[in-house]
Amino acid sequence: MSVTTYKRCYCTGPRVDRKGNPVVDADGNPVIGDVGDSCPKLKQSTHGSWYFYFSIPRPGKDAEKVRRGGFSTKTDAKNEGMRLYNEATNEGIDVNSKETVEQYLRRWHQAQAGLKRSTRTSYLGHIENHLVPHLGGIKLTELRAHHIDAMFQAIREANERRQADRLRVLQLQVLRDEAHTRWKAAPQPQGGVRKRAEIRAFRARLKAEWHRANAELRAARKGTSHRRDTNVATQHRIRATLSSALTDAVRQRLITTNWAQLVSLPSRKRPKALMWTDARVAEWRRTGVVPSPVMVWTPEQVGRFLDHVADDRLFPLWHLITFRGLRRGEATAVPWTEVDLDQGFINITEQIVAVSYEPYSDTPKADSERTIVLDETTLSLLRDWKITQDGEHEALTAQGKWIETGRVFTTAEDGSTYHPEWISRRFRRLAKDAGLPPVRLHDLRHEAATLALTAGTDLKVVQEMLGHSTIILTADTYTSVVPALSRAAAEAAVAIVPRANRRPGLRVVETAA
């Protein structure tokens, strides 16, 4: 079976039959229509385009026709025809399938019943927000790497537009504030009638300038997307979702190649944790820019925070996360059955996960299931908390309001489980009230690692405390955060070299003239 190529165009004129005779209607008039491959201009290399067709035998059925067109050269049509013929006959691919990328991705997502709910939700977000808008209309069999490249290029361009819009808003905000300051600082009307009139006119101009600047700022804010940037890490996850789907499509013989695996993305670098030094705090207060996605407080700043929240109801929770590095979902999910106040440890076997703000209980990743040893201060706080909770339990049970969860940290209203996002909002409010530079609640987990490393705790112990899959992850994230660590390494390197004179600086040797 061979692939047949032919050339045709869409010129119109009198139709002719295969023998070249004019086609006429019942009244003997010439039939006007597409002349197809009988157009005399087809001998010109720039006129028309090339097509191919072939038939696929189907046992017990009529042969299936495969036809494609629009190629600029006969060679291109022939090569594509041979490729599809081989896919159809040798690979078993349905080359005539009309299933689009969108249709396949939705069907694929529905079949992922065995995944964690959070993972399925993440997949759906990638499909709805990125894959379908950019690739959904393409036939699955026609998807290629350049389509996926174009999607990521569009994502990066959208990021740049949002960043430019945000920068414009910041600039307009500065101009608005400056205009307001000039108006308020202008002198009040005084002196003679003419002088007062001039001052009033001057103040009116300044006030008008402020109103114009304010209007421009409002318009810019209205036109600025509040959607977060799709960072490099998220782009990698989007590609991973598509690659997983296409791997299944290859396995099902729907396509022959996982095109997502052929697409390159910028290197994904895990952000380094940075400490809020005085210089960084001053720059943040001046510009509002946080220097890294992962920021940690200095030990002094941690102390200020803990002192500020010492009377907060959830102080035991803040203390536990700060020093032992629990994730918020792990801390809110801990049951009393996994806390040993005598031996001094907590087993992390559960977490609260919120999907579309709806919380549910789930198991953590395998590496995150761990036992955390508690210090005496934390143990004392948890013992006091247990007494407090028991009192609330007794009072609310008598009122018929207590919801039995068995968890360590429960609300004062009815004993229910705290929502992880409520915990995050509460933390942000407390940190702001303490006058501290911003860190995320998750950064308290980083804080625990930083404090442990600064105190000389072995890196392997820190890894196990945090539930990291590898010690490399722990080292890459934290070993550069505390200047004291680098200073200790530098001092140790110098100390191992024997020296007769350890005074700093160069020795000046006097010589005779």
Secondary structure, DSSP 8 states (H G I E B T S, - for coil): ---EEEEE---EEE-B-TTS-B-B-TTS-B-EEE-GGG-GGGGSTTSSEEEEEEEEEETTEEEEEEEEEEESSHHHHHHHHHHHHHHHHHS---TT---BHHHHHHHHHHT-TTS-HHHHHHHHHHIIIIIHHHHTTSBGGG--HHHHHHHHHHHHHHHHHHHHHHHHHHHHHHHHHHHHHHHHHS----SSHHHHHHHHHHHHHHHHHHHHHHHHHHHHHHHS--S----HHHHHHHHHHHHHHHHHHHHTTS-S--GGGG-----------EE--HHHHHHHHHH---S-SSEE--HHHHHHHHHHTTTSTTHHHHHHHHHH---HHHHHH-BGGGEETTTTEEEE--EEEEETTEEEEE---GGG-EEEE--HHHHHHHHHHHHHHHHHHHHHHHTT------BSSB-TTTS-B--HHHHHHHHHHHHHHTT-----HHHHHHHHHHHHHHTT--HHHHHHHHT-S-HHHHHHHHTTT-HHHHHHHHHHHHHTS--S---SS--------
